[in-house]
Amino acid sequence: MKISLTQVKGLQFVARDESGHKIIVDTEKEKGGFDKGIIPLRLLMIALAGCMAMDIVSIVQKKGGKFTKFEMELEGVQAEKHPKRFAKIIYNFNCAGDFKREDLLRAFELSRDQYCSVLATLKDPPEIVFNI
């Protein structure tokens, strides 16, 4: 799996995946950006939410359930000192539809404990190699 990141201007970049999908990575104007994209730490929360949401919805649907609403809100609480990493991430789910609550809870547990590769990567960080 590969992505590329290319500077557009200043602190604004475009990230591309192997399939050609693009996303703008930027920061706020007061920090030297253009405020036209998503900041990197928020991208991490998006990846985390997306990974778990896909797992949960897929598992519940395989059990015959249907969602009329599936929303997830994540709140990242950052440390006060640099590098200002997340000290806590809080998930809030808002789901409605025709499904068994126990199926939803089991799908959440399976995603959290077994399937979500983003969460697993955060729990057990990979070796990171820098080639400069």
C-alpha positions as CSV (number, residue, x, y, z in Angstrom):
1,M,0.0,0.0,0.0
2,K,1.5,3.4,-1.0
3,I,0.5,7.0,-1.0
4,S,2.3,10.0,-2.4
5,L,2.3,13.5,-0.9
6,T,3.2,16.5,-3.1
7,Q,3.5,20.1,-2.1
8,V,1.0,22.4,-3.8
9,K,2.2,25.7,-2.2
10,G,3.3,26.7,1.3
11,L,2.0,24.2,3.8
12,Q,-0.6,22.8,1.4
13,F,-0.1,19.3,-0.1
14,V,-2.1,16.9,-2.2
15,A,-2.0,13.2,-1.1
16,R,-2.8,10.5,-3.7
17,D,-3.3,6.8,-3.2
18,E,-2.5,4.0,-5.7
19,S,-6.0,4.2,-7.1
20,G,-5.7,7.9,-8.0
21,H,-7.9,9.2,-5.2
22,K,-6.8,12.6,-3.9
23,I,-7.2,14.6,-0.7
24,I,-5.9,18.0,0.2
25,V,-3.8,18.2,3.3
26,D,-3.4,21.7,4.7
27,T,-3.4,23.7,8.0
28,E,-5.0,26.9,9.3
29,K,-4.0,30.2,7.8
30,E,-2.5,31.4,11.1
31,K,-0.1,28.5,11.0
32,G,1.0,29.2,7.5
33,G,-1.5,27.2,5.5
34,F,-4.5,28.1,3.3
35,D,-7.2,26.3,5.3
36,K,-8.3,24.5,2.2
37,G,-7.8,20.9,3.4
38,I,-7.7,18.6,6.4
39,I,-4.9,18.8,8.9
40,P,-2.8,15.6,9.4
41,L,-4.0,14.8,12.9
42,R,-7.6,15.1,11.8
43,L,-6.9,12.7,9.0
44,L,-5.8,10.2,11.6
45,M,-9.2,10.5,13.3
46,I,-11.0,10.2,9.9
47,A,-9.0,7.0,9.2
48,L,-9.9,5.6,12.6
49,A,-13.6,6.4,12.3
50,G,-13.8,5.1,8.7
51,C,-12.1,1.9,9.5
52,M,-14.4,1.0,12.4
53,A,-17.5,2.3,10.6
54,M,-16.9,0.0,7.6
55,D,-16.3,-3.0,9.9
56,I,-19.4,-2.4,12.0
57,V,-21.8,-1.6,9.1
58,S,-20.5,-4.6,7.2
59,I,-20.8,-7.0,10.1
60,V,-24.3,-5.9,11.1
61,Q,-25.5,-6.1,7.4
62,K,-24.1,-9.6,7.2
63,K,-26.3,-10.5,10.2
64,G,-29.3,-9.1,8.3
65,G,-29.5,-5.7,10.0
66,K,-30.0,-2.4,8.2
67,F,-29.1,1.1,9.2
68,T,-31.3,4.1,8.6
69,K,-28.6,6.2,10.3
70,F,-25.0,5.5,11.2
71,E,-23.0,8.4,12.6
72,M,-19.8,8.4,14.5
73,E,-18.2,11.4,16.1
74,L,-14.6,11.3,17.4
75,E,-13.1,13.8,19.8
76,G,-9.4,14.0,20.0
77,V,-8.0,15.4,23.2
78,Q,-4.4,16.6,22.6
79,A,-1.6,16.8,25.1
80,E,-0.6,20.4,25.9
81,K,3.1,20.0,25.1
82,H,4.7,19.2,21.8
83,P,4.3,17.0,19.9
84,K,0.7,17.5,21.1
85,R,-0.2,13.9,20.3
86,F,-3.6,12.6,21.2
87,A,-3.8,11.8,24.8
88,K,-7.4,10.5,24.4
89,I,-9.8,9.8,21.6
90,I,-13.5,9.6,22.5
91,Y,-15.9,7.8,20.2
92,N,-19.6,8.7,20.1
93,F,-22.0,6.5,18.1
94,N,-25.4,7.4,16.9
95,C,-27.1,4.6,15.1
96,A,-30.7,3.8,14.1
97,G,-32.3,1.1,12.0
98,D,-33.6,-2.4,11.9
99,F,-30.9,-4.4,13.7
100,K,-30.4,-6.2,16.9
101,R,-28.5,-4.2,19.6
102,E,-26.4,-7.3,20.5
103,D,-25.3,-7.6,16.8
104,L,-24.2,-3.9,16.9
105,L,-22.3,-4.4,20.1
106,R,-20.6,-7.6,18.8
107,A,-19.7,-5.8,15.6
108,F,-18.1,-3.0,17.6
109,E,-16.2,-5.5,19.7
110,L,-14.9,-7.4,16.6
111,S,-13.8,-4.1,14.9
112,R,-12.1,-2.8,18.1
113,D,-10.4,-6.1,19.0
114,Q,-9.8,-7.9,15.7
115,Y,-10.5,-6.2,12.4
116,C,-9.8,-2.4,12.5
117,S,-6.2,-2.1,11.1
118,V,-6.0,1.6,11.9
119,L,-6.8,1.0,15.6
120,A,-4.5,-2.0,15.7
121,T,-1.7,0.1,14.2
122,L,-2.1,2.7,17.0
123,K,-2.2,0.1,19.7
124,D,1.0,-1.7,18.4
125,P,3.0,0.9,16.4
126,P,4.9,-0.4,13.4
127,E,8.6,0.0,12.7
128,I,9.0,3.3,10.8
129,V,11.9,3.6,8.4
130,F,13.0,7.0,7.0
131,N,14.9,7.1,3.7
132,I,16.1,10.6,3.2
